[in-house]
């Protein structure tokens, strides 16, 4: 039987697999165009809550699929010891705006586990990312990647609304009219299935998205610092991961 700390590390902090043992699972409560959140899982041991977390707006360098570790273990041992419920990727991002724990222009490599396949945030060149630094390597806090886009005044912002729906509370910042410098999506730059899936989402929200000539323009959103505070006070607080307030010098 795995220890509680290891079970939690595999499931929540690293988000890699659902092991074939009894554990308390998180419930995924929403898949949004710009943001995915999960309810808190089992309580973390003290040493798990104090892992360092890097937060930054990053520019995608690469996102490569990785082998299923449970299948690799089965090939080695001949025994199915676990079931892997997520796709696993190795991501590399260049830091373009540091928020916590890192500096600009450095590169951060980390692993991403996603139950829905290719991470939605990686369909855009930039994202606000929350990366846990652990003894087992760097891992994205599960689903905590928020697509980011430049506005015409040079700031970063999320398109549309970002919210958190927890067991006891809900947090939301209302989107406000913003002028984005570039389309937030292009048909020729997004996988066909992802484009098809998101079209209905965009068309149902004409006040936020305008689709024309294979491009999606965003009409309103929220600044990056507000997106950060939603994640900090929502998902990260629920998971007992401490993060500092948004840096005042930014």
Order of alpha helices (4+ residues) and beta strands (2+ residues): alpha-beta-beta-alpha-beta-alpha-beta-beta-beta-beta-beta-beta-beta-beta-beta-beta-alpha-beta-beta-beta-alpha
